[in-house]
Amino acid sequence: MADNPLIAFLASYGSTAASDSLVDENVRITVKRHGVKAIEATAPRLDDIRSNFLESTPVNIILTGTAGDGKTFHIRKFFLDVLSGDEEDWKNSGGRALPVPLAGGETLHIVKDLSEVNDETKAAILPGMAASLLGKDTENVYLVAANDGQLLKFWRDAASNPELSEEHRRDCTLIYESIMTMLRTDVDRDDKDVVRARIFNLSRLVNDRFFNEIVDSVIEHEAWQDGCNGCPAVVECPIRINRSLIRGADSQFRRRLIDVMRVSAMNDKHLPIRYILVLVANILLGDSKKIDQPLLSCRTARARGKAGEYRYTNPYNNALGLNFRPRDIEKLPVFSILQTFGIGFETNNQIDRFLIDRPGGDLYDRLEAIDPVYGSRIFEDGRREYVRGNFVNGSHDFENSVAMQRRRLFFLLDGKTGDISPWRLTIFQYAGRYLDFTDALARNDRQGEERTIRSLIKGINRTLTGMMTEDGEEMWLARSIGRLEGAVGRITLSLRPVYRGAGPAKILLERHEATGRPQLRIGVQFGAMRDACQSVFDLRPLQFEYLMRVSDGSLPSSFSRQCQQELRHFALVSSSFLNSKFSGDSGEKVVTVLSLTRTGQIQPQTLDV
């Protein structure tokens, strides 16, 4: 029978995804070659672009982010679908600014990719764009796509161009500094109103809903029905089996992928749309039997299914790109990001006993019901031989098989059963708690935040004092001086502790609007007057992991010296802020030494100087 053309099309997102398949125009060519409907998710910023240019006084819009995040796709949808632009005009618009009259009398200039524009055209575009951005010209507005580096280089070069007048260089410097500040602080508007523009970073847009839309655009594609109709191997086809595991918003595999995406994004490792498509295509088609052919075709899928060789098509390995050579993975950041979690290599005795001793029970039955193919069916024979002691020379293969089963557990455990935490199978063992904490913060759920905040404060106190304190109510900005260690205690950097909720010196917990990350800040309140320190401790997943591990007993310097130093810098700046606010409390010079009570609480002792 004929092969499903969708499979060959999805394979174009495989090992070549670092080049051709990331480019919007090349994807459209590939669609025509294979004769399938294009895979398109919604353009989440399209409504913002439409309302800006068609429904209100327009300002400039700059779409930025990384390659493959939909910048050109957004502009194409706006030009062709919203403005009803001409297809030929779009095809010929590369490397120049495409003018479009707007209903309000303004002229919109579309630059669909700043990297395509040569130096001569950039010089021609520059004066008009600068005048529009600074509000000197309101009759012309610009819609521009450029990644962060291209955008900053464009204005930085203009600011130092000796061929421009001093006034123009000064204008370009203002624009450069304003755009750089907006990119660094993750805001879409200039709070100083220097630049009349909105900057949309499309790499920040992949949330739960949008991720599901992207996955569904592949999993629910119409060609699955027509292209596979009549295939005799459809039941045993590994591609169809892998599709069933990630199909539907209630798929545990999919929900865990969303969790991983969220943690990665909060670690500033964002995945653009194209790389999510690369990930989904590889989960479906990945094949590790022949390293030179890392993706299944319909023919090889039928062969794997007929021979029962599902160990080569394992979707949990495919999610990490383990069907590719290491040098190929470097070209595909999505797999490098997932591999940083150490999925399959981190474990504990409870998990390995569950895998090797095979106790059965409700959890085992639930996993087999969700996935009857990649569990005992491919693992049981090897497990039984290992238990019998017959794997002396083949232990490496068994280790790989166990790692494969750990990955299956990570992606299929729901994390709420009370049996095994899936995050114990990664280096971010507190990632589940981190996500719950950020969700509680977004809902303003004080009760959901409280237990974690106490653990954070305890971790901070242990890091800064070097003592095994149990105090999770008061934060002490402390350090040791010289060789003042041991039973004598620690000297505080500030004159007073910082409290959660009570007292004039407060711990302020905030949520960054753009990143969604929790942030700690020190503030003070005197009656109705409030003030806050500018320094914040940004709780990325790595910093959160560090504090949780220290709170549970790890030594501060054994896990991450960088996290330790960042926290000490935060304490130093925050204590200076507090001391400046409370310096008038007393005319006496005092030093506060900290020690521990028998119950592990921090006890201050004031010494007169």
VEXLUM-751952 format. One record per residue (C-alpha): y, x, z; chain. Coordinates in nm, 4 decimals. Example, Ala and Ser with C-alpha at 12.3 -4.5 7.8 and 13.67 -1.06 7.14 Angstrom:
BEGIN
PT         y         x         z  c
PT   -0.4500    1.2300    0.7800  A
PT   -0.1060    1.3670    0.7140  A
//
This chain:
BEGIN
PT         y         x         z  c
PT    0.0000    0.0000    0.0000  A
PT    0.3644    0.1038   -0.0428  A
PT    0.5332    0.2854    0.2442  A
PT    0.8122    0.1230    0.4417  A
PT    1.1410    0.2698    0.3047  A
PT    1.2980    0.2320    0.6510  A
PT    1.0719    0.5097    0.7851  A
PT    1.1940    0.7595    0.5244  A
PT    1.5532    0.6525    0.5935  A
PT    1.5124    0.7014    0.9713  A
PT    1.3670    1.0459    0.9038  A
PT    1.7041    1.1441    0.7541  A
PT    1.8374    1.1356    1.1108  A
PT    1.5808    1.3966    1.2120  A
PT    1.6016    1.7727    1.1667  A
PT    1.8979    1.7509    0.9269  A
PT    2.1057    1.5430    1.1663  A
PT    2.3305    1.8334    1.2573  A
PT    2.4709    1.8294    0.9058  A
PT    2.4456    1.5615    0.6374  A
PT    2.3368    1.2608    0.8384  A
PT    2.6303    1.2963    1.0771  A
PT    2.8806    1.2372    0.7979  A
PT    2.9731    0.8747    0.7274  A
PT    2.9913    0.9185    0.3504  A
PT    2.6510    1.0919    0.3319  A
PT    2.4881    0.8195    0.5382  A
PT    2.6081    0.5620    0.2844  A
PT    2.4581    0.7702    0.0014  A
PT    2.1257    0.7895    0.1886  A
PT    2.1268    0.4116    0.2365  A
PT    2.1557    0.3585   -0.1402  A
PT    1.8838    0.6164   -0.2144  A
PT    1.6271    0.4461    0.0083  A
PT    1.7352    0.0919   -0.0729  A
PT    1.7611   -0.0313    0.2861  A
PT    2.0331   -0.2072    0.4769  A
PT    2.2647    0.0337    0.6593  A
PT    2.2192    0.0817    1.0344  A
PT    2.5552   -0.0117    1.1799  A
PT    2.6566   -0.0920    1.5342  A
PT    2.9838   -0.2627    1.6108  A
PT    3.3006   -0.0531    1.6031  A
PT    3.4229   -0.0971    1.9637  A
PT    3.7828    0.0072    1.8947  A
PT    3.8204   -0.1984    1.5766  A
PT    3.9899   -0.4887    1.7573  A
PT    4.2391   -0.2487    1.9181  A
PT    4.3211   -0.0983    1.5784  A
PT    4.3551   -0.4439    1.4189  A
PT    4.5842   -0.5837    1.6888  A
PT    4.7999   -0.2724    1.6912  A
PT    4.8708   -0.2659    1.3191  A
PT    4.8568   -0.6381    1.2361  A
PT    4.9571   -0.8404    1.5413  A
PT    5.2305   -0.6427    1.7184  A
PT    5.4925   -0.3729    1.6752  A
PT    5.2656   -0.0924    1.5558  A
PT    5.2400    0.2532    1.7077  A
PT    5.0409    0.5485    1.5844  A
PT    4.6691    0.5643    1.6628  A
PT    4.4662    0.8853    1.6780  A
PT    4.0862    0.8633    1.6892  A
PT    3.9339    1.1714    1.8412  A
PT    3.6024    1.2907    1.9834  A
PT    3.3074    1.4891    1.8532  A
PT    3.1306    1.4847    1.5165  A
PT    2.9300    1.1708    1.4546  A
PT    3.1010    0.9429    1.7064  A
PT    3.2297    0.6941    1.4486  A
PT    3.5882    0.8044    1.3760  A
PT    3.5574    0.7708    0.9981  A
PT    3.3364    0.4636    1.0406  A
PT    3.6124    0.2873    1.2394  A
PT    3.8768    0.3689    0.9814  A
PT    3.6540    0.2644    0.6906  A
PT    3.5747   -0.0692    0.8563  A
PT    3.9460   -0.1272    0.9191  A
PT    4.0536   -0.0349    0.5660  A
PT    3.7769   -0.2160    0.3748  A
PT    3.6950   -0.5132    0.6005  A
PT    4.0250   -0.5863    0.7758  A
PT    4.2824   -0.4733    0.5197  A
PT    4.0570   -0.5655    0.2231  A
PT    4.1266   -0.2240    0.0733  A
PT    3.9874   -0.1015   -0.2549  A
PT    3.6569    0.0873   -0.2496  A
PT    3.7765    0.3370   -0.5097  A
PT    4.0945    0.4071   -0.3117  A
PT    3.8764    0.4814   -0.0100  A
PT    3.6477    0.7148   -0.2049  A
PT    3.9468    0.9094   -0.3356  A
PT    4.1349    0.9244   -0.0047  A
PT    3.9715    1.2399    0.1296  A
PT    4.2143    1.5233    0.1900  A
PT    4.5286    1.3144    0.1745  A
PT    4.7196    1.0374    0.3516  A
PT    4.6424    0.6948    0.2069  A
PT    4.9529    0.4665    0.2234  A
PT    4.9024    0.0965    0.3004  A
PT    5.1865   -0.1589    0.3328  A
PT    5.1748   -0.3724    0.6482  A
PT    5.2844   -0.7345    0.6844  A
PT    5.5740   -0.6371    0.9104  A
PT    5.7288   -0.4155    0.6444  A
PT    5.6042   -0.0846    0.7834  A
PT    5.3881    0.1567    0.5880  A
PT    5.0598    0.2696    0.7391  A
PT    4.9404    0.6181    0.6425  A
PT    4.5642    0.6659    0.6857  A
PT    4.4213    1.0161    0.7305  A
PT    4.0477    0.9536    0.7558  A
PT    3.9620    1.3136    0.8493  A
PT    4.2212    1.5762    0.9362  A
PT    3.9676    1.8545    0.8730  A
PT    3.9572    1.7578    0.5028  A
PT    4.3321    1.8008    0.4594  A
PT    4.4364    2.1356    0.3069  A
PT    4.7340    2.3390    0.4307  A
PT    4.9661    2.2217    0.1547  A
PT    4.8993    1.8542    0.2295  A
PT    4.9299    1.9141    0.6044  A
PT    5.2743    2.0627    0.5474  A
PT    5.3724    1.7532    0.3496  A
PT    5.2355    1.5119    0.6128  A
PT    5.3761    1.6966    0.9147  A
PT    5.7480    1.5954    0.9119  A
PT    5.6798    1.2250    0.8725  A
PT    5.4042    1.2199    1.1343  A
PT    5.6193    1.4125    1.3831  A
PT    5.9135    1.1745    1.3316  A
PT    5.6853    0.8724    1.3815  A
PT    5.5177    1.0132    1.6934  A
PT    5.8545    1.0873    1.8555  A
PT    5.9949    0.7449    1.7670  A
PT    6.2548    0.8775    1.5231  A
PT    6.0954    0.6779    1.2403  A
PT    5.9534    0.3333    1.3134  A
PT    5.9053    0.2353    0.9502  A
PT    5.6024    0.4617    0.9051  A
PT    5.2963    0.4718    1.1291  A
PT    4.9777    0.6784    1.1126  A
PT    4.6066    0.6194    1.1700  A
PT    4.4425    0.9610    1.1998  A
PT    4.0877    1.0810    1.2726  A
PT    4.0442    1.4317    1.4138  A
PT    3.8363    1.6000    1.6794  A
PT    4.0171    1.7456    1.9806  A
PT    4.0219    2.1020    1.8519  A
PT    4.1525    2.0097    1.5062  A
PT    4.4210    1.7871    1.6535  A
PT    4.5540    2.0475    1.8962  A
PT    4.5380    2.3261    1.6378  A
PT    4.7388    2.1157    1.3912  A
PT    5.0319    2.0812    1.6328  A
PT    4.9970    2.4258    1.7888  A
PT    5.0184    2.5910    1.4462  A
PT    5.3172    2.3766    1.3554  A
PT    5.4942    2.4669    1.6799  A
PT    5.4713    2.8386    1.5941  A
PT    5.5301    2.8101    1.2180  A
PT    5.8290    3.0328    1.1294  A
PT    5.8866    2.8372    0.8090  A
PT    5.9929    2.5292    1.0084  A
PT    6.3360    2.4885    1.1608  A
PT    6.3845    2.5478    1.5312  A
PT    6.4327    2.1733    1.5862  A
PT    6.1046    2.0898    1.4101  A
PT    5.9162    2.3574    1.6056  A
PT    6.0602    2.2151    1.9270  A
PT    5.9469    1.8651    1.8274  A
PT    5.5972    1.9924    1.7463  A
PT    5.5805    2.1694    2.0831  A
PT    5.6641    1.8433    2.2622  A
PT    5.3949    1.6593    2.0666  A
PT    5.1382    1.9336    2.1291  A
PT    5.2012    1.9391    2.5051  A
PT    5.1921    1.5599    2.5333  A
PT    4.8694    1.5236    2.3342  A
PT    4.7043    1.8069    2.5285  A
PT    4.7937    1.6344    2.8575  A
PT    4.6564    1.3016    2.7337  A
PT    4.3291    1.4628    2.6266  A
PT    4.2941    1.6596    2.9493  A
PT    4.3605    1.3593    3.1747  A
PT    4.1553    1.1128    2.9662  A
PT    4.4361    0.8602    2.9150  A
PT    4.5153    0.6800    2.5909  A
PT    4.8912    0.6511    2.6414  A
PT    5.1632    0.9035    2.7207  A
PT    5.2894    0.8118    3.0684  A
PT    5.6152    0.9967    2.9959  A
PT    5.6697    0.8034    2.6708  A
PT    5.7329    1.1222    2.4753  A
PT    5.4736    1.0358    2.2107  A
PT    5.4591    0.6885    2.0552  A
PT    5.0851    0.6782    2.0072  A
PT    4.7506    0.5775    2.1502  A
PT    4.4613    0.8246    2.1544  A
PT    4.1120    0.6757    2.1569  A
PT    3.8373    0.9211    2.2466  A
PT    3.5338    0.7602    2.0830  A
PT    3.2932    0.9901    2.2681  A
PT    3.3764    0.7981    2.5866  A
PT    3.2717    0.4585    2.4529  A
PT    2.8935    0.4510    2.4860  A
PT    2.8252    0.2125    2.7741  A
PT    2.5188    0.0012    2.8508  A
PT    2.6119   -0.2790    2.6100  A
PT    2.7053   -0.0483    2.3263  A
PT    2.3933    0.1659    2.3727  A
PT    2.1792   -0.1476    2.3474  A
PT    2.3604   -0.2502    2.0290  A
PT    2.2948    0.0893    1.8709  A
PT    1.9248    0.0847    1.9656  A
PT    1.8839   -0.2749    1.8493  A
PT    2.0417   -0.1892    1.5141  A
PT    1.7352    0.0316    1.4578  A
PT    1.4627   -0.1525    1.6474  A
PT    1.5479   -0.4977    1.5078  A
PT    1.6220   -0.3827    1.1514  A
PT    1.5063   -0.6396    0.8942  A
PT    1.2872   -0.3830    0.7134  A
PT    1.0358   -0.3756    1.0011  A
PT    0.9148   -0.7185    0.8962  A
PT    0.9212   -0.6811    0.5195  A
PT    0.8278   -0.3123    0.4957  A
PT    0.5274   -0.3303    0.7300  A
PT    0.3995   -0.6675    0.6138  A
PT    0.0372   -0.6388    0.5001  A
PT   -0.0198   -0.2855    0.6338  A
PT   -0.3811   -0.2702    0.7636  A
PT   -0.2880   -0.0067    1.0248  A
PT    0.0028   -0.1966    1.1790  A
PT   -0.1749   -0.2534    1.5141  A
PT   -0.2739    0.1093    1.5682  A
PT    0.0393    0.2596    1.4057  A
PT    0.2058    0.5001    1.6531  A
PT    0.5491    0.4197    1.5079  A
PT    0.5039    0.0512    1.5858  A
PT    0.3621    0.1329    1.9300  A
PT    0.6613    0.3533    2.0110  A
PT    0.8923    0.0799    1.8848  A
PT    0.7362   -0.1719    2.1233  A
PT    0.8005    0.0578    2.4218  A
PT    1.1745    0.0774    2.3568  A
PT    1.2174   -0.2760    2.2242  A
PT    1.4281   -0.5275    2.4153  A
PT    1.7030   -0.4889    2.6752  A
PT    1.4395   -0.5332    2.9491  A
PT    1.2460   -0.2248    2.8324  A
PT    1.2138    0.0150    3.1266  A
PT    1.2039    0.3081    2.8829  A
PT    1.5372    0.1982    2.7391  A
PT    1.6946    0.1376    3.0808  A
PT    1.6001    0.4881    3.1924  A
PT    1.7538    0.6331    2.8754  A
PT    2.0754    0.4468    2.9603  A
PT    2.0683    0.5970    3.3104  A
PT    2.0281    0.9454    3.1640  A
PT    2.3165    0.8838    2.9227  A
PT    2.5383    0.7729    3.2113  A
PT    2.4585    1.0748    3.4260  A
PT    2.5135    1.3071    3.1291  A
PT    2.8475    1.1436    3.0448  A
PT    2.9652    1.1863    3.4045  A
PT    2.8724    1.5527    3.3711  A
PT    3.1062    1.5586    3.0656  A
PT    2.8177    1.5718    2.8183  A
PT    2.8846    1.2723    2.5979  A
PT    2.6568    1.1575    2.3192  A
PT    2.8234    1.0173    2.0065  A
PT    2.6769    0.7312    1.8073  A
PT    2.4996    0.9452    1.5496  A
PT    2.3137    1.1452    1.8122  A
PT    2.1927    0.8278    1.9776  A
PT    2.0528    0.7293    1.6390  A
PT    1.8912    1.0737    1.6174  A
PT    1.7335    1.0143    1.9595  A
PT    1.5973    0.6686    1.8718  A
PT    1.4637    0.7852    1.5347  A
PT    1.2826    1.0763    1.6983  A
PT    1.1320    0.8591    1.9721  A
PT    0.9829    0.6465    1.6963  A
PT    0.8818    0.9147    1.4463  A
PT    0.8315    1.2363    1.6432  A
PT    0.5053    1.4189    1.5682  A
PT    0.4064    1.7515    1.7256  A
PT    0.0825    1.8244    1.5389  A
PT    0.2487    2.0344    1.2670  A
PT    0.5644    2.2163    1.3701  A
PT    0.6836    2.2293    1.0080  A
PT    0.6557    1.8488    0.9813  A
PT    0.8082    1.7165    1.3057  A
PT    0.8490    1.3552    1.1875  A
PT    0.5932    1.0938    1.0904  A
PT    0.5767    0.9300    0.7530  A
PT    0.3854    0.6090    0.6974  A
PT    0.0928    0.8130    0.5661  A
PT    0.0734    1.0498    0.8639  A
PT    0.1251    0.7602    1.1056  A
PT   -0.1793    0.5848    0.9612  A
PT   -0.3791    0.9065    0.9938  A
PT   -0.2783    0.9597    1.3595  A
PT   -0.3624    0.6003    1.4469  A
PT   -0.6997    0.6094    1.2725  A
PT   -0.7978    0.9316    1.4516  A
PT   -0.6533    0.8190    1.7866  A
PT   -0.4314    1.1306    1.7966  A
PT   -0.1584    0.9729    2.0051  A
PT   -0.1041    1.2879    2.2113  A
PT    0.0953    1.4192    1.9132  A
PT    0.3182    1.1104    1.8832  A
PT    0.4081    1.0771    2.2522  A
PT    0.7502    0.9045    2.2707  A
PT    0.8354    1.0561    2.6103  A
PT    0.7980    1.4063    2.4677  A
PT    0.9863    1.2948    2.1576  A
PT    1.2799    1.1843    2.3743  A
PT    1.3202    1.5509    2.4710  A
PT    1.2754    1.6756    2.1148  A
PT    0.9542    1.8615    2.1989  A
PT    0.8254    1.8037    1.8455  A
PT    1.0893    2.0492    1.7158  A
PT    1.1121    2.4248    1.7311  A
PT    1.3461    2.5527    2.0047  A
PT    1.5910    2.6847    1.7448  A
PT    1.6071    2.3402    1.5830  A
PT    1.6772    2.1743    1.9176  A
PT    1.9891    2.3911    1.9492  A
PT    2.1277    2.2077    1.6442  A
PT    2.0611    1.8704    1.8054  A
PT    2.2567    1.8521    2.1355  A
PT    2.1012    1.5205    2.2355  A
PT    1.7715    1.6937    2.3105  A
PT    1.9353    1.9905    2.4806  A
PT    2.1118    1.7462    2.7134  A
PT    1.7921    1.5632    2.8040  A
PT    1.6073    1.8897    2.8589  A
PT    1.8650    1.9988    3.1196  A
PT    1.7154    1.7341    3.3490  A
PT    1.3894    1.9300    3.3658  A
PT    1.1849    1.6142    3.3052  A
PT    0.8168    1.6977    3.3329  A
PT    0.8628    2.0309    3.5074  A
PT    0.9946    1.8995    3.8403  A
PT    0.7424    1.7274    4.0645  A
PT    0.6081    1.6993    4.4205  A
PT    0.2711    1.6584    4.5866  A
PT    0.2933    1.2785    4.5986  A
PT    0.3398    1.2508    4.2234  A
PT    0.0742    1.5054    4.1296  A
PT   -0.1763    1.3443    4.3661  A
PT   -0.1078    1.0120    4.1964  A
PT   -0.1706    1.1672    3.8536  A
PT   -0.4699    1.3869    3.9314  A
PT   -0.6511    1.1942    4.2054  A
PT   -0.5881    0.8686    4.0150  A
PT   -0.5874    0.6360    4.3182  A
PT   -0.5440    0.3211    4.1110  A
PT   -0.3690    0.0310    4.2777  A
PT   -0.0806   -0.1933    4.1795  A
PT    0.1490    0.0820    4.0463  A
PT   -0.1238    0.2231    3.8219  A
PT   -0.2016   -0.1235    3.6857  A
PT    0.1640   -0.1986    3.6173  A
PT    0.2101    0.1245    3.4226  A
PT   -0.1029    0.0621    3.2161  A
PT    0.0178   -0.2899    3.1387  A
PT    0.3501   -0.1571    3.0118  A
PT    0.1952    0.1306    2.8162  A
PT   -0.1823    0.1235    2.7586  A
PT   -0.1740    0.4036    2.4973  A
PT   -0.0030    0.7106    2.6421  A
PT   -0.1498    0.6985    2.9931  A
PT   -0.5187    0.7166    3.0789  A
PT   -0.6216    0.6773    2.7151  A
PT   -0.4989    1.0292    2.6301  A
PT   -0.5147    1.1824    2.9803  A
PT   -0.8308    1.0583    3.1487  A
PT   -1.0838    1.2899    2.9798  A
PT   -0.8804    1.6004    3.0579  A
PT   -0.8132    1.4843    3.4153  A
PT   -1.1840    1.4259    3.4779  A
PT   -1.2762    1.7706    3.3447  A
PT   -1.0083    1.9321    3.5597  A
PT   -1.1328    1.7578    3.8740  A
PT   -1.4840    1.8818    3.7919  A
PT   -1.3501    2.2364    3.7663  A
PT   -1.4138    2.2792    3.3951  A
PT   -1.0617    2.3869    3.2993  A
PT   -1.0695    2.7555    3.3909  A
PT   -0.9772    2.8735    3.0407  A
PT   -0.7936    2.5620    2.9307  A
PT   -0.5631    2.5130    3.2282  A
PT   -0.2514    2.5637    3.0133  A
PT   -0.3424    2.2611    2.8027  A
PT   -0.3986    2.0593    3.1161  A
PT   -0.0623    2.1672    3.2583  A
PT    0.1014    2.0392    2.9407  A
PT   -0.0905    1.7141    2.9740  A
PT    0.0260    1.6707    3.3335  A
PT    0.3870    1.7446    3.2313  A
PT    0.3500    1.4768    2.9613  A
PT    0.2329    1.2249    3.2235  A
PT    0.5234    1.3138    3.4524  A
PT    0.7619    1.2313    3.1675  A
PT    0.5827    0.8993    3.1189  A
PT    0.6315    0.8248    3.4889  A
PT    0.9987    0.9171    3.4739  A
PT    1.0712    0.6814    3.1870  A
PT    0.8535    0.3922    3.3081  A
PT    0.8980    0.3812    3.6874  A
PT    1.1557    0.1201    3.7807  A
PT    1.2769    0.3102    4.0874  A
PT    1.2803   -0.0055    4.2972  A
PT    0.9146   -0.0437    4.3784  A
PT    0.9269    0.1849    4.6799  A
PT    0.6319    0.3811    4.5420  A
PT    0.7791    0.6881    4.3721  A
PT    1.1396    0.7702    4.2825  A
PT    1.1561    0.8637    3.9121  A
PT    1.4490    1.0980    3.9800  A
PT    1.2195    1.3189    4.1901  A
PT    1.0840    1.4251    3.8512  A
PT    1.4189    1.5808    3.7534  A
PT    1.6569    1.8408    3.8913  A
PT    1.9012    1.5566    3.9662  A
PT    1.6903    1.4084    4.2425  A
PT    1.9780    1.1977    4.3766  A
PT    2.0932    1.0674    4.0371  A
PT    1.9672    0.7159    4.1133  A
PT    2.1687    0.7104    4.4329  A
PT    2.4686    0.8482    4.2434  A
PT    2.4530    0.5650    3.9899  A
PT    2.4184    0.3057    4.2680  A
PT    2.7185    0.4629    4.4429  A
PT    2.9388    0.4555    4.1330  A
PT    2.8353    0.0947    4.0642  A
PT    2.9226   -0.0059    4.4222  A
PT    3.2574    0.1686    4.3874  A
PT    3.3282   -0.0173    4.0613  A
PT    3.2482   -0.3489    4.2361  A
PT    3.4546   -0.2478    4.5412  A
PT    3.1382   -0.3012    4.7463  A
PT    3.2253   -0.1319    5.0746  A
PT    2.8863   -0.1968    5.2297  A
PT    2.7088   -0.0388    4.9344  A
PT    2.9339    0.2687    4.9556  A
PT    2.9215    0.3324    5.3299  A
PT    2.5812    0.4989    5.3770  A
PT    2.6429    0.7385    5.0893  A
PT    2.9936    0.8245    5.2118  A
PT    2.8519    0.9258    5.5495  A
PT    2.6017    1.1549    5.3753  A
PT    2.8799    1.3048    5.1646  A
PT    3.0940    1.3764    5.4710  A
PT    2.7970    1.5334    5.6481  A
PT    2.7298    1.7538    5.3453  A
PT    3.0960    1.8580    5.3304  A
PT    3.1039    1.9372    5.7026  A
PT    2.7878    2.1451    5.6796  A
PT    2.9239    2.3365    5.3810  A
PT    3.2659    2.4084    5.5321  A
PT    3.1551    2.4818    5.8896  A
PT    2.8213    2.6479    5.8164  A
PT    2.6761    2.4484    6.1080  A
PT    2.3910    2.1948    6.0974  A
PT    2.6125    1.9105    6.2071  A
PT    2.5071    1.5465    6.1946  A
PT    2.8678    1.4269    6.1856  A
PT    2.9276    1.1882    5.8973  A
PT    3.2343    1.0079    6.0337  A
PT    3.5006    1.2790    6.0540  A
PT    3.5613    1.5441    5.7910  A
PT    3.6697    1.8851    5.9208  A
PT    3.8486    2.1147    5.6766  A
PT    3.7148    2.4334    5.8311  A
PT    3.6213    2.7917    5.7561  A
PT    3.5047    3.1009    5.9369  A
PT    3.7488    3.3881    5.9773  A
PT    3.6251    3.7454    5.9592  A
PT    3.2894    3.7658    6.1357  A
PT    3.3509    3.4680    6.3614  A
PT    3.0051    3.3159    6.3234  A
PT    2.7272    3.1781    6.5396  A
PT    2.7751    3.0009    6.8717  A
PT    3.1493    3.0695    6.8950  A
PT    3.2166    2.8146    6.6218  A
PT    3.4457    2.7791    6.3231  A
PT    3.8236    2.7712    6.2939  A
PT    3.9780    2.4700    6.1247  A
PT    4.2174    2.5003    5.8346  A
PT    4.3941    2.1787    5.9424  A
PT    4.5061    2.0705    6.2872  A
PT    4.3128    1.7437    6.2850  A
PT    4.0013    1.5859    6.1318  A
PT    4.0150    1.3435    5.8424  A
PT    3.8735    0.9969    5.9003  A
PT    3.7077    0.7399    5.6815  A
PT    3.9309    0.4327    5.7117  A
PT    4.0998    0.5014    6.0486  A
PT    4.3700    0.7395    6.1714  A
PT    4.6840    0.8732    6.0029  A
PT    4.4856    1.1319    5.8014  A
PT    4.2440    0.9516    5.5730  A
PT    3.9653    1.0162    5.3235  A
PT    4.0589    0.8293    5.0081  A
PT    3.7758    0.7383    4.7732  A
PT    3.8868    0.6611    4.4190  A
PT    3.7212    0.5939    4.0851  A
PT    3.8586    0.7688    3.7781  A
PT    3.9433    0.5009    3.5237  A
PT    3.8281    0.6948    3.2152  A
PT    3.5250    0.8900    3.3422  A
PT    3.4050    0.6397    3.6046  A
PT    3.3415    0.9286    3.8449  A
PT    3.4092    0.8985    4.2192  A
PT    3.6835    1.1269    4.3505  A
PT    3.7695    1.2328    4.7053  A
PT    4.1314    1.2827    4.8025  A
PT    4.3099    1.3377    5.1344  A
PT    4.5938    1.1008    5.2200  A
PT    4.8217    1.0220    5.5141  A
PT    4.9820    0.7022    5.6347  A
PT    5.2718    0.6548    5.8755  A
PT    5.3302    0.2823    5.9119  A
PT    5.4035    0.1460    5.5652  A
PT    5.4637    0.4944    5.4201  A
PT    5.1721    0.6504    5.2327  A
PT    5.1233    0.9833    5.0595  A
PT    4.8249    1.1565    4.9010  A
PT    4.7382    1.5152    4.8182  A
PT    4.7380    1.5976    4.4475  A
PT    4.4122    1.7929    4.4778  A
PT    4.0957    1.5860    4.4246  A
PT    3.7300    1.6708    4.4649  A
PT    3.5720    1.5327    4.1488  A
PT    3.2233    1.4083    4.2333  A
PT    3.0337    1.4939    3.9185  A
PT    2.6573    1.4399    3.9405  A
PT    2.6112    1.8132    4.0044  A
PT    2.8563    1.8149    4.2989  A
PT    2.7006    1.4960    4.4339  A
PT    2.3525    1.6479    4.4084  A
PT    2.4759    1.9554    4.5928  A
PT    2.6258    1.7605    4.8847  A
PT    2.3247    1.5301    4.9158  A
PT    2.0859    1.8253    4.9292  A
PT    2.3016    2.0040    5.1867  A
PT    2.3215    1.6818    5.3881  A
PT    1.9407    1.6660    5.3853  A
PT    1.9026    2.0269    5.5008  A
PT    1.9437    2.2708    5.2105  A
PT    2.1537    2.5806    5.2697  A
PT    2.4980    2.5495    5.1033  A
PT    2.4773    2.8712    4.9006  A
PT    2.1125    2.8328    4.7954  A
PT    2.1705    2.5560    4.5425  A
PT    2.5077    2.6214    4.3821  A
PT    2.7656    2.8791    4.4834  A
PT    3.0043    2.7292    4.2269  A
PT    2.9954    2.3892    4.4002  A
PT    3.0498    2.5613    4.7329  A
PT    3.3562    2.7462    4.6048  A
PT    3.5025    2.4315    4.4460  A
PT    3.4695    2.2494    4.7784  A
PT    3.6322    2.5354    4.9692  A
PT    3.9247    2.5351    4.7254  A
PT    3.9638    2.1596    4.7763  A
PT    3.9608    2.2092    5.1546  A
PT    4.2213    2.4873    5.1362  A
PT    4.4696    2.2846    4.9267  A
PT    4.4089    1.9643    5.1252  A
PT    4.4564    2.1372    5.4617  A
PT    4.7873    2.2834    5.3455  A
PT    4.8971    1.9314    5.2510  A
PT    4.7945    1.7925    5.5916  A
PT    4.9595    2.0715    5.7853  A
PT    5.2851    2.0147    5.5970  A
PT    5.2758    1.6463    5.6942  A
PT    5.1904    1.7012    6.0621  A
PT    5.3726    2.0283    6.1292  A
PT    5.6222    1.8482    6.3529  A
PT    5.3608    1.7059    6.5896  A
PT    5.4110    1.9835    6.8423  A
PT    5.6163    2.2944    6.8776  A
PT    5.3195    2.4871    7.0164  A
PT    5.1089    2.7200    6.8035  A
PT    4.7423    2.6336    6.8426  A
PT    4.4077    2.7231    6.6887  A
PT    4.1224    2.4717    6.6828  A
PT    3.7698    2.6112    6.7176  A
PT    3.4721    2.3928    6.6293  A
PT    3.1305    2.3918    6.7907  A
PT    2.8349    2.1540    6.8028  A
PT    2.7257    1.9189    7.0780  A
PT    2.3589    1.8722    7.1592  A
PT    2.3496    1.5685    6.9322  A
PT    2.4912    1.7635    6.6360  A
PT    2.8437    1.6213    6.6524  A
PT    3.1396    1.8507    6.5869  A
PT    3.3379    1.9260    6.9003  A
PT    3.6905    2.0711    6.8685  A
PT    3.8446    2.3023    7.1255  A
PT    4.2144    2.3881    7.1089  A
PT    4.3284    2.7383    7.1943  A
PT    4.6929    2.8183    7.2596  A
PT    4.8319    3.1118    7.0664  A
//
